[in-house]
Amino acid sequence: MDLLQENFPQLFYLYSTYYTPYATYIHPLRRALLLTQSYFYRYAFPTLYPFYALTLRLLGSVFTEQPSLASLTLLAVLLLVSLKLVDVLRRAIISWIAFAIRMIMYASVVLVGVWVYQRGLEQSLEDLGWAIGLLAGLGEQGEKMGRARAARRAKEARSIPEGHYRGRTRGAGW
């Protein structure tokens, strides 16, 4: 509670619209929002409300009565429209992901070009050889560790007497 009491004047100063140094930037945005809202309630709402009320009344009557062919058709149409919207959303997301991957690839090509330009071709090839050697060494080390683990497991499997099992049986799945 003391923390709130100590920091309340500073928080009030930051969130006050009158004393904030950002008021010159916030007030035009606030004014545009209020003007848009007043335009909507003055012009768009009276025009759109009858259609909204009619649609709501029709949908209410369709869904509260016994199911009929019309309500089932409406549900099927709504299902198809929602599936189309989901498909459009999926395509948009996939296109943005593909765009991001493409930009990353282009940026990496540019960065490699800048790196080669700064280091020189000869030094860049030496660095590339070092990196390939490092990766090859890591691969060899992983293969050695994998072979050792496989040999240890084979030895353990041979040392278990017939008819005795430790935990789950090997090769039997989960």
Disulfide bonds with the S-S distance in Angstrom:
none
